[in-house]
Amino acid sequence: MVNSLDLPRKPADTRVVVAMSGGVDSSVVAALLKSEGYDVVGITLQLYDHGEATHRRGACCAGQDIHDARRVAERLDIPHYVLDYESRFRDEVMTRFAESYLAGETPIPCVECNRSIKFAELLETARDLGADVLATGHYVVSKPLPGGGRGLYRAADPDRDQSYFLYATTPAQLDFLRFPLGGMLKPDVRALARRFDLAVAEKSDSQDICFVPSGRYTEVIERLKPGAVTPGDIVDHNGRVLGRHDGIIHFTVGQRRGLGLAVGEPLFVVRLDAERAEVVVGPRELLATRTIELADVNWLGDGPLASDAPREVAARVRSTRKPRPALLSWNGQGAEVTLLDPEEGVAPGQACVLYDGTGEGARVLGGGTIRATARPSVTGRSAARPAKAAPARSLP
């Protein structure tokens, strides 16, 4: 007989560490598990709290959130610890974020935070506290696989599904992690928060990157890497200079507004060339991406990733987009994804997450960081050169 966390023991004999961010989701996880009789311990990570983030609505990991998590723990009568991870967070997440932008990439710091901090350092801390599992408030499903281990699946609430940000979770980490909200809808979670009389029941969801409280990430990059931003040329896809820019960090692939150009036709950022300090622009059709090369691949599927024949998968290139049919192949040096229908605005540094299908509840097969992209040729125009990121870093 197993309990609700798939462990063969009574809840009272099961210690669960809950990662409490101070928001409604993780607070409800703690309350649910406490109500089911588990031995619950709350941990909150202080990641970034340098004044400007404190009390700011819509930011996570700040001083107000720590206060809210502590209040919830007191309400539930569970032990609660605050761990200072600011230095590690700065090195592993913030600095990498800045370096990635300077290299012409479009990074996703939440993926790196989960990979390097929450599911690495925090997981080990939970084990040190004698926990049987670590539970979080993420909207994603984890369940046992027929052949052993656990699989990761899209959440029941498609509007809240966070599987895109968790693709880098390893099989060993999945065995220790639990996501009690994966099968729930957000309104139901809010209702539970009210039922448990939690002070955070009406608290707004976090929206911003926690260390960019103003929403202006360029200011953070310039503060972390003073003097590293280099001005350069804005050129068309044929190399013709159209204007100047103050630094490629002010642009993203797919951007149309704010280019400061008057050329008589709509132009979009199609590539950022950090070595030349160039912003390359062109017509919208040059945004269409067919082929994606991946780095730092994490594989959660059955069998080895390397295979002679391409695999049919579904690929998701942004968290706000649905998975689309694709083919996954291994070229001897890395993974390559071929989209059956081209997608726009795919940029190095983003994540490409792979699923076993396009529907709700699809299993996460893994994913990787987009290292390079290739776009179809455009009749009558020169095709854009492949967009490439900086050399891939090895996983921590």
QUIURSUL-V129924 format. One record per backbone hydrogen bond with DSSP energy under -0.5 kcal/mol. CO is the residue of the C=O (numbers start at 1). NH is the residue of the N-H. E is the energy in kcal/mol with one decimal. If there is no record, write none. Layout:
# QUIURSUL-V129924
<<CO NH E> <CO NH E>>
This chain:
# QUIURSUL-V129924
<<3 6 -1.9> <7 3 -2.8> <7 9 -1.9> <10 13 -1.3> <11 14 -2.0> <11 39 -0.9> <13 15 -0.5> <14 16 -0.5> <14 39 -2.1> <15 132 -3.0> <15 133 -1.2> <16 18 -0.5> <16 41 -2.5> <17 19 -0.5> <17 135 -2.8> <18 20 -0.9> <18 43 -2.5> <19 21 -0.7> <23 27 -1.4> <24 28 -2.2> <25 29 -2.0> <26 30 -2.1> <27 31 -2.2> <28 32 -3.1> <29 33 -2.4> <30 34 -2.1> <31 35 -2.4> <32 36 -1.4> <33 38 -2.3> <34 37 -1.4> <38 40 -1.1> <39 16 -2.9> <40 79 -0.6> <41 18 -2.9> <42 81 -2.3> <43 20 -2.8> <44 46 -0.5> <44 83 -2.7> <45 47 -1.0> <46 85 -2.0> <50 52 -1.2> <51 54 -0.6> <53 56 -1.7> <55 57 -0.5> <56 59 -1.4> <58 207 -2.8> <58 208 -2.6> <61 47 -0.6> <61 48 -1.2> <62 66 -1.7> <63 67 -2.0> <64 68 -2.4> <65 69 -2.6> <66 70 -2.1> <67 71 -2.0> <68 72 -2.2> <69 73 -2.4> <70 74 -2.2> <71 75 -2.2> <72 76 -2.2> <73 77 -1.0> <73 78 -2.1> <79 42 -3.0> <81 44 -2.7> <81 83 -0.5> <83 46 -3.2> <83 85 -0.9> <85 89 -2.8> <86 90 -2.5> <87 91 -2.0> <88 92 -3.0> <89 93 -2.2> <89 94 -1.9> <90 95 -2.8> <93 97 -2.2> <94 98 -2.2> <95 99 -2.6> <96 100 -2.4> <97 101 -2.0> <98 102 -2.2> <99 103 -1.2> <100 105 -2.5> <101 104 -1.8> <108 111 -1.1> <108 112 -1.2> <109 113 -2.5> <110 114 -2.2> <111 115 -2.4> <112 116 -3.0> <113 117 -2.1> <113 118 -2.2> <114 119 -2.5> <117 120 -0.9> <117 121 -0.7> <117 122 -2.2> <120 124 -1.8> <121 125 -2.1> <122 126 -2.4> <123 127 -1.8> <124 128 -2.1> <125 129 -1.4> <126 131 -2.3> <127 130 -2.0> <133 17 -2.1> <134 178 -2.1> <135 19 -2.5> <138 140 -1.3> <139 162 -3.0> <141 153 -3.1> <143 151 -3.0> <145 148 -1.9> <149 145 -2.6> <151 143 -1.6> <152 364 -3.7> <153 141 -2.5> <156 158 -0.9> <157 160 -1.5> <157 161 -1.1> <162 165 -1.0> <162 166 -0.5> <163 166 -1.1> <164 167 -0.6> <166 169 -1.9> <170 174 -2.6> <171 175 -1.7> <172 176 -0.6> <173 176 -1.1> <173 177 -1.2> <176 134 -2.6> <178 136 -1.9> <179 182 -1.8> <181 184 -2.1> <182 156 -2.9> <185 188 -0.6> <185 189 -1.7> <186 190 -2.4> <187 191 -2.0> <188 192 -2.0> <189 193 -2.1> <190 194 -1.9> <191 195 -2.3> <192 196 -2.6> <193 198 -2.7> <194 197 -1.2> <198 201 -1.8> <200 203 -1.8> <209 212 -2.4> <212 215 -1.6> <215 217 -0.9> <216 219 -1.0> <216 220 -0.9> <217 221 -2.3> <218 222 -2.3> <219 223 -1.6> <220 224 -2.5> <221 225 -2.8> <225 228 -1.9> <232 245 -2.5> <233 235 -0.6> <233 279 -2.2> <234 242 -3.6> <234 243 -1.5> <235 281 -2.9> <236 239 -2.4> <240 236 -2.4> <243 234 -2.8> <245 232 -1.5> <247 250 -1.7> <248 251 -1.9> <252 255 -2.0> <255 269 -2.4> <256 259 -0.7> <268 270 -0.6> <268 282 -2.1> <269 254 -3.2> <271 280 -2.7> <272 274 -0.8> <273 277 -0.8> <273 278 -2.2> <278 273 -2.8> <278 280 -0.6> <279 235 -2.3> <279 281 -0.5> <280 270 -2.7> <280 271 -1.6> <281 237 -0.8> <282 268 -2.9> <283 286 -1.8> <284 287 -2.3> <285 288 -0.9> <287 346 -0.6> <289 343 -1.9> <290 339 -3.1> <291 374 -2.3> <292 337 -3.1> <293 371 -3.1> <293 372 -1.3> <294 335 -0.5> <295 369 -2.4> <297 299 -0.5> <298 300 -0.5> <298 367 -1.8> <307 330 -0.6> <311 313 -0.6> <311 328 -2.8> <313 326 -2.6> <314 355 -2.7> <315 324 -2.8> <316 353 -2.5> <318 321 -1.5> <324 315 -3.3> <325 340 -1.8> <325 341 -0.5> <326 313 -2.5> <327 338 -2.8> <328 311 -3.0> <329 331 -0.5> <329 336 -2.7> <334 331 -2.3> <335 294 -2.5> <336 329 -2.6> <337 292 -2.7> <337 339 -0.6> <338 327 -2.2> <343 289 -2.9> <345 347 -0.5> <347 350 -1.7> <348 106 -2.5> <350 370 -3.2> <351 353 -0.5> <352 368 -1.7> <353 316 -2.4> <354 365 -2.9> <354 366 -1.0> <355 314 -2.1> <359 362 -1.3> <362 154 -2.5> <363 356 -1.8> <363 365 -0.6> <365 300 -3.0> <365 301 -1.2> <366 354 -2.9> <367 298 -2.9> <368 352 -2.5> <369 295 -2.7> <369 371 -0.5> <370 349 -2.5> <371 389 -3.1> <372 293 -2.9> <373 387 -1.2> <374 290 -2.2> <374 291 -1.8> <377 379 -0.5> <378 381 -2.4> <387 373 -2.1>>
